[in-house]
């Protein structure tokens, strides 16, 4: 299972773009990269998932370089409500190994007025 | 996205009693569900993997006789904390793999257990 490394915390201000980078140097060929957001006392919420290059949805973009050893979650124009913990996870959704979705420490993002 | 619902969201029980937490996938079938626990300001810790129609697979250090998991249907898994003690007080979260929706894993809202 690929281990991930993220910054422990980040600070930003309302309206700014926030980029959170995750390192996963030993990512396997079949692994996908998935990001979750968690607010206090709530379960993690799926944000975005990708395999390579760039993926964009209505809330975020995910940039994955060619070597796939890292990925960057981009949150455009954050607001106070984006203050949360963000987790990066890697795994193969189509194999039994994906069962072990192991969470790291995550990145605590604080958005200030 | 897919919806996973947990019930109850909060429960208080007396020490020595048992409490059951339900996890339901509302708009998809889930052959595999997962149970986590989370202490304040810490990350999620995987407790066990629940497979429909078979026994759960527990992570090392998790007592299977204390945390009973049943996955009797494709949309329901239950976690029963038996003979609960104050140290079992925690935030319990389930998740389910949405087969047919890219196998993405979606999480429930979580359940706070307080043992007094």
Interface residues (C-beta under 8 A of the other chain):
Chain A: X34 X36 X41 X42 X43 X44 X45 X46 X49 X87 X93 X94 X98 X99 X100 X101 X102 X103 X104 X105 X106
Chain B: X1 X4 X6 X32 X34 X36 X43 X44 X45 X46 X49 X57 X91 X93 X94 X95 X97 X102 X103 X104 X105 X106 X107 X108 X109 X110 X112
